[in-house]
Amino acid sequence: MSVNSAAIETVSKDTTSTTVHYFERMYTQWWMWLLGASLGVGAGALFFMGVVEWWRIAPMVVFPLVVWGALWWIGRVPIRVSSQNGAATLFVDDANVPLRHIGEVDILRDTARRDAMSVSLHPLAFVIQRPWISSAVRIHITDAEDPTPYWIISTRQPEKLRDTLTNRSAPSA
């Protein structure tokens, strides 16, 4: 589980230049990989039944690989704030919003996060939530043409993400 949110890199493509101000990937915890391997081997062992034949042993190899593939898939979601040609944008997985359309950013922990994800959740809110990450941010969207009132995003470094999003000295607005 490594979070490379401190890295600021510049990538040049043709005449455009992209600067990454914040980056984080929502990796799964190490113990989830061990649990996944145990469950996969256990499920595969149900097919084994003490008879040594390739088609009875194969599930003990295939099932953990399938579980690990699922764990990789749910932990692959990146959060990135980058600017290109003077316009900064927040990217979460495939969704993005320019920083000029971001209003207040709230840090959600414990009870506030639980309430925000249950009784207080707006039906049009954009949510990327991972249960193994204990903190989140609520990002209010100020774009009048966007029906989404806010985004709720799980993050391991909510203060750093909030500071990056609210830093108006960056080439964002």
Solvent accessible surface area in square Angstrom, and as a share of the most:
residue,aa,sasa,rsa
1,M,131,0.59
2,S,81,0.52
3,V,42,0.24
4,N,87,0.44
5,S,4,0.03
6,A,79,0.61
7,A,34,0.26
8,I,117,0.60
9,E,91,0.41
10,T,89,0.52
11,V,59,0.34
12,S,87,0.56
13,K,137,0.58
14,D,151,0.78
15,T,135,0.78
16,T,41,0.24
17,S,51,0.33
18,T,26,0.15
19,T,36,0.21
20,V,13,0.08
21,H,40,0.18
22,Y,0,0.00
23,F,51,0.21
24,E,0,0.00
25,R,67,0.25
26,M,0,0.00
27,Y,81,0.31
28,T,7,0.04
29,Q,30,0.13
30,W,165,0.58
31,W,122,0.43
32,M,33,0.15
33,W,82,0.29
34,L,110,0.55
35,L,92,0.46
36,G,4,0.04
37,A,23,0.18
38,S,71,0.46
39,L,112,0.56
40,G,1,0.01
41,V,64,0.37
42,G,38,0.36
43,A,39,0.30
44,G,0,0.00
45,A,44,0.34
46,L,134,0.67
47,F,105,0.44
48,F,60,0.25
49,M,146,0.65
50,G,60,0.57
51,V,64,0.37
52,V,114,0.66
53,E,69,0.31
54,W,196,0.69
55,W,127,0.45
56,R,56,0.20
57,I,64,0.33
58,A,33,0.26
59,P,17,0.11
60,M,56,0.25
61,V,89,0.51
62,V,73,0.42
63,F,64,0.27
64,P,10,0.06
65,L,102,0.51
66,V,96,0.55
67,V,47,0.27
68,W,94,0.33
69,G,38,0.36
70,A,56,0.43
71,L,19,0.10
72,W,146,0.51
73,W,140,0.49
74,I,63,0.32
75,G,4,0.04
76,R,50,0.18
77,V,2,0.01
78,P,34,0.21
79,I,0,0.00
80,R,73,0.27
81,V,0,0.00
82,S,4,0.03
83,S,7,0.04
84,Q,80,0.36
85,N,112,0.57
86,G,45,0.43
87,A,46,0.36
88,A,1,0.00
89,T,23,0.13
90,L,0,0.00
91,F,54,0.22
92,V,0,0.00
93,D,47,0.24
94,D,133,0.69
95,A,28,0.22
96,N,80,0.41
97,V,8,0.05
98,P,34,0.22
99,L,1,0.01
100,R,137,0.50
101,H,42,0.19
102,I,5,0.02
103,G,21,0.20
104,E,114,0.51
105,V,12,0.07
106,D,32,0.17
107,I,42,0.21
108,L,5,0.02
109,R,109,0.40
110,D,105,0.55
111,T,76,0.44
112,A,49,0.38
113,R,36,0.13
114,R,149,0.54
115,D,59,0.30
116,A,2,0.01
117,M,51,0.23
118,S,64,0.42
119,V,131,0.75
120,S,65,0.42
121,L,64,0.32
122,H,72,0.32
123,P,123,0.77
124,L,101,0.50
125,A,19,0.15
126,F,57,0.24
127,V,47,0.27
128,I,25,0.13
129,Q,53,0.24
130,R,45,0.16
131,P,100,0.63
132,W,37,0.13
133,I,3,0.02
134,S,83,0.54
135,S,8,0.05
136,A,1,0.01
137,V,0,0.00
138,R,49,0.18
139,I,0,0.00
140,H,57,0.25
141,I,18,0.09
142,T,84,0.49
143,D,42,0.22
144,A,106,0.82
145,E,160,0.72
146,D,48,0.25
147,P,99,0.62
148,T,24,0.14
149,P,40,0.25
150,Y,19,0.07
151,W,13,0.05
152,I,0,0.00
153,I,0,0.00
154,S,0,0.00
155,T,0,0.00
156,R,52,0.19
157,Q,60,0.27
158,P,2,0.01
159,E,73,0.33
160,K,78,0.33
161,L,0,0.00
162,R,82,0.30
163,D,78,0.40
164,T,22,0.13
165,L,0,0.00
166,T,56,0.33
167,N,70,0.36
168,R,110,0.40
169,S,101,0.65
170,A,20,0.16
171,P,68,0.43
172,S,6,0.04
173,A,106,0.82
